[in-house]
Amino acid sequence: MQAMIGECVGTMVLIILGDGVVAGVLLNRSKAQNAGWMAIATGWMLAVLFGVIVSRSLGGPGSLNPAGTLSGIVTDAIPWQAGLLQIAGQFIGAFLGAVLVWLNYWSHWRETQDPSLKLAVFCTSPAIRQPAANLVSEVIGTAVLVFVAGAVNKLATGPGLEPWLVGSLVWAIGLSLGGTTGYAINPARDFSPRLAHFLLPIPGKGPSDWGYAWIPVVGPTLGAIIGAVIFGFLAAK
């Protein structure tokens, strides 16, 4: 249960800071409006960094990502009972984080006319909507995340360094691979805030695009398993 609590609170911090920077860049009359992709990618890097630190300080593993936790279950690195509790915490924490972002930007939803910008605060959408290509992009991005994170975990010299390296990895993925789909690379990061968008009374919000929602869940799940299996195979050589 302590690991679940750590993952819940850490993922909440991840979404507060990650969705928060997107809100600041996209919503009308925000002082950060139009700060651009670099601000968003950097904000998410810091969101991962501090989310991992918070999770670990509270007894969690600092995964913050159901796809990564599932890959640990598949490769027998995490007991399935503990893994499922951590995944539940991640989804709950992501929902709570999205609600707090909604509250923080309370005055800006009505000022923003474009429903797609409001949705983009909470969840991802593709630059070019081609489901097969979008799925492949999420698979590749998450496979890179899990593969390189495995290397970081194996070689990092000290517990204080690993969160910085993983955060920097997410920053690199955002800058290099994220322009296609917005790089969910994390089912909880997309699904729970999308659910919050669906449930919350956001003025003029429009639909939550559930037709696309399976891609940032299935893609990261497949990618995480692929990345973990390949790293495990190569590292065992």
Backbone torsions as a table, in degrees:
resi	resn	phi	psi	omega
1	MET	NA	-34.3	179.3
2	GLN	-64.7	-39.1	176.6
3	ALA	-64.6	-37.9	177.3
4	MET	-62.8	-44.0	179.1
5	ILE	-62.7	-43.8	178.7
6	GLY	-60.0	-43.4	179.8
7	GLU	-68.4	-36.2	178.7
8	CYS	-63.8	-50.5	-176.7
9	VAL	-71.4	-39.6	178.3
10	GLY	-62.7	-41.5	178.3
11	THR	-69.5	-33.7	174.6
12	MET	-60.1	-44.6	177.5
13	VAL	-63.2	-42.0	176.8
14	LEU	-53.2	-47.7	-176.3
15	ILE	-75.9	-37.5	176.7
16	ILE	-56.0	-48.0	-176.7
17	LEU	-79.4	-36.2	-178.4
18	GLY	-74.3	-56.6	176.2
19	ASP	-65.3	-28.7	179.0
20	GLY	-63.3	-42.2	179.6
21	VAL	-68.6	-35.0	176.7
22	VAL	-64.1	-42.7	177.7
23	ALA	-60.4	-43.6	-179.8
24	GLY	-61.7	-36.9	-178.3
25	VAL	-77.6	-34.5	-169.8
26	LEU	-97.9	-31.6	-171.3
27	LEU	-80.6	143.0	-178.0
28	ASN	-63.9	142.3	176.2
29	ARG	68.3	13.4	168.4
30	SER	-77.2	143.2	178.7
31	LYS	-66.8	-17.6	178.5
32	ALA	-99.1	6.6	-175.1
33	GLN	-55.7	135.8	177.6
34	ASN	69.4	20.8	177.7
35	ALA	-66.9	-24.1	169.7
36	GLY	98.0	-179.9	-174.3
37	TRP	-63.3	-38.3	179.9
38	MET	-60.8	-40.9	178.0
39	ALA	-64.1	-41.4	-179.8
40	ILE	-65.7	-47.8	-179.5
41	ALA	-62.5	-39.4	179.1
42	THR	-69.4	-40.2	177.6
43	GLY	-60.7	-40.9	178.3
44	TRP	-69.0	-35.1	175.9
45	MET	-59.1	-46.8	-179.9
46	LEU	-69.6	-32.1	177.1
47	ALA	-62.7	-43.3	177.5
48	VAL	-64.4	-46.8	-179.3
49	LEU	-53.8	-53.6	-174.5
50	PHE	-77.7	-27.9	173.3
51	GLY	-63.5	-43.9	178.0
52	VAL	-62.5	-45.0	-180.0
53	ILE	-60.6	-44.6	-179.6
54	VAL	-64.5	-46.1	179.7
55	SER	-57.4	-48.0	-177.0
56	ARG	-67.9	-34.0	179.4
57	SER	-67.3	-22.1	-179.1
58	LEU	-103.3	9.9	175.6
59	GLY	98.6	4.8	177.4
60	GLY	-90.2	168.2	179.5
61	PRO	-80.4	-15.4	-179.5
62	GLY	83.0	22.8	178.0
63	SER	-73.5	-51.1	179.5
64	LEU	63.5	9.2	-169.2
65	ASN	-142.4	111.0	179.5
66	PRO	-56.7	-32.4	179.3
67	ALA	-64.6	-42.8	177.7
68	GLY	-66.0	-41.7	178.1
69	THR	-64.2	-41.8	178.4
70	LEU	-62.9	-39.8	178.5
71	SER	-63.6	-34.2	175.7
72	GLY	-66.2	-37.0	176.3
73	ILE	-65.9	-44.9	-177.8
74	VAL	-62.4	-37.5	-178.5
75	THR	-92.5	10.9	177.9
76	ASP	64.8	20.3	176.0
77	ALA	-82.4	-21.1	-179.0
78	ILE	-130.7	129.6	173.8
79	PRO	-59.4	138.9	-170.9
80	TRP	-64.5	-34.3	179.4
81	GLN	-64.0	-46.5	179.0
82	ALA	-64.8	-39.7	-179.4
83	GLY	-62.7	-42.0	-179.8
84	LEU	-65.7	-37.4	176.0
85	LEU	-64.4	-41.2	178.3
86	GLN	-63.8	-40.9	179.0
87	ILE	-62.9	-42.5	176.9
88	ALA	-59.4	-43.7	178.0
89	GLY	-61.5	-38.9	-179.8
90	GLN	-64.2	-44.5	179.6
91	PHE	-66.3	-41.2	179.0
92	ILE	-65.3	-45.7	-179.5
93	GLY	-62.1	-39.0	179.3
94	ALA	-64.7	-37.8	177.4
95	PHE	-65.1	-45.6	-179.9
96	LEU	-62.3	-40.3	178.1
97	GLY	-61.7	-41.1	179.2
98	ALA	-64.4	-38.7	178.0
99	VAL	-63.0	-40.0	179.7
100	LEU	-68.1	-35.2	174.7
101	VAL	-64.1	-42.5	177.2
102	TRP	-57.9	-44.3	179.2
103	LEU	-66.4	-41.6	-177.5
104	ASN	-61.5	-36.9	-178.2
105	TYR	-102.2	30.6	-175.6
106	TRP	-48.5	-45.3	-173.8
107	SER	-78.4	-10.1	-171.8
108	HIS	-98.0	-15.0	-179.0
109	TRP	-66.8	-43.3	-179.5
110	ARG	-70.7	-26.4	179.4
111	GLU	-76.1	-17.5	-177.7
112	THR	-99.6	119.3	-174.6
113	GLN	-86.2	-30.2	-173.2
114	ASP	-80.1	112.9	-179.7
115	PRO	-61.4	-30.5	-178.3
116	SER	-67.5	-31.0	177.0
117	LEU	-69.7	-37.7	177.8
118	LYS	-65.1	-41.9	178.3
119	LEU	-65.0	-38.7	-177.4
120	ALA	-64.0	-22.6	175.4
121	VAL	-63.0	-35.0	-171.6
122	PHE	-95.2	-34.3	-171.6
123	CYS	-151.3	174.1	-174.2
124	THR	-90.8	162.4	172.3
125	SER	-152.6	153.1	-175.6
126	PRO	-80.7	149.6	173.6
127	ALA	-69.2	-39.5	174.1
128	ILE	-126.4	118.0	-173.9
129	ARG	-81.4	95.7	173.0
130	GLN	-135.7	99.5	-168.9
131	PRO	-51.4	-42.9	-178.6
132	ALA	-64.0	-46.7	179.7
133	ALA	-65.8	-39.1	178.7
134	ASN	-64.1	-40.4	177.9
135	LEU	-63.2	-45.3	179.4
136	VAL	-60.4	-40.7	179.8
137	SER	-61.5	-43.3	178.9
138	GLU	-68.7	-35.6	176.9
139	VAL	-63.5	-47.8	-178.5
140	ILE	-63.3	-48.4	-178.2
141	GLY	-59.0	-42.7	-178.2
142	THR	-75.0	-34.8	176.2
143	ALA	-62.0	-41.8	176.6
144	VAL	-62.8	-43.4	179.4
145	LEU	-57.3	-51.4	-175.1
146	VAL	-71.6	-39.7	-180.0
147	PHE	-62.4	-51.3	-177.6
148	VAL	-70.2	-35.5	176.7
149	ALA	-62.7	-34.5	174.7
150	GLY	-61.6	-41.6	177.4
151	ALA	-65.7	-41.1	178.3
152	VAL	-60.9	-46.1	-179.3
153	ASN	-61.4	-33.4	-178.3
154	LYS	-77.3	-33.2	-170.8
155	LEU	-112.2	-12.4	-177.1
156	ALA	-58.7	134.8	-176.6
157	THR	-98.8	76.6	177.2
158	GLY	119.4	144.8	-176.8
159	PRO	-65.8	-23.5	-178.9
160	GLY	-77.7	-18.2	-176.3
161	LEU	-86.7	-34.5	-172.8
162	GLU	-58.7	-44.8	178.8
163	PRO	-58.8	-36.2	178.4
164	TRP	-65.8	-40.4	-179.0
165	LEU	-69.6	-40.8	178.5
166	VAL	-66.9	-41.1	175.5
167	GLY	-60.4	-42.2	178.0
168	SER	-64.9	-35.0	176.2
169	LEU	-62.9	-44.5	177.9
170	VAL	-64.2	-37.4	175.3
171	TRP	-59.9	-46.6	180.0
172	ALA	-63.3	-41.3	178.9
173	ILE	-64.1	-41.9	178.5
174	GLY	-60.8	-42.3	-177.6
175	LEU	-74.4	-32.4	-172.8
176	SER	-98.3	-39.3	-173.5
177	LEU	-116.7	-11.3	-169.4
178	GLY	-78.9	-11.3	-175.1
179	GLY	-70.2	-11.5	-178.3
180	THR	-83.4	-48.9	-174.6
181	THR	-122.5	-3.3	-173.5
182	GLY	86.1	8.5	174.4
183	TYR	43.2	71.9	172.5
184	ALA	-60.9	-53.8	-179.1
185	ILE	43.0	25.0	-175.0
186	ASN	-168.9	109.4	-178.3
187	PRO	-58.5	-39.4	-178.9
188	ALA	-68.5	-35.8	-179.9
189	ARG	-61.2	-29.3	-178.3
190	ASP	-98.7	-49.5	-171.8
191	PHE	-66.6	-49.5	-175.1
192	SER	-65.2	-46.1	174.7
193	PRO	-64.5	-32.4	175.8
194	ARG	-63.4	-40.5	176.1
195	LEU	-63.5	-40.1	176.7
196	ALA	-61.6	-43.0	176.2
197	HIS	-58.0	-41.2	-179.9
198	PHE	-64.9	-38.3	-172.7
199	LEU	-90.1	-30.2	-172.5
200	LEU	-77.3	148.9	179.5
201	PRO	-81.9	72.1	-179.3
202	ILE	-89.6	122.3	-177.8
203	PRO	-59.8	128.9	175.0
204	GLY	59.8	37.5	-169.9
205	LYS	-79.9	-26.3	-178.2
206	GLY	76.8	-175.5	-177.8
207	PRO	-71.7	162.1	-178.6
208	SER	-95.5	6.5	174.7
209	ASP	55.9	54.2	179.6
210	TRP	-68.4	-19.8	177.5
211	GLY	-63.7	-27.6	178.2
212	TYR	-93.2	-16.1	-166.4
213	ALA	-62.0	-22.9	-178.7
214	TRP	-70.7	-27.6	-175.5
215	ILE	-65.7	-48.8	178.1
216	PRO	-74.0	4.4	170.3
217	VAL	-103.1	-52.2	-177.4
218	VAL	-69.7	-44.4	-178.1
219	GLY	-58.2	-53.7	177.6
220	PRO	-61.7	-35.3	179.3
221	THR	-63.8	-47.8	177.7
222	LEU	-63.7	-44.5	-177.9
223	GLY	-62.3	-40.1	-179.5
224	ALA	-65.1	-42.3	179.3
225	ILE	-65.5	-43.4	178.9
226	ILE	-61.3	-48.3	-179.0
227	GLY	-61.4	-41.5	-179.1
228	ALA	-68.0	-42.1	-179.1
229	VAL	-65.6	-44.9	-179.5
230	ILE	-64.1	-44.4	179.2
231	PHE	-64.0	-42.7	179.5
232	GLY	-61.0	-39.6	179.1
233	PHE	-66.3	-46.8	-176.9
234	LEU	-71.2	-38.1	-178.3
235	ALA	-69.2	-23.2	-179.7
236	ALA	-81.9	-9.2	-178.8
237	LYS	-68.8	NA	NA
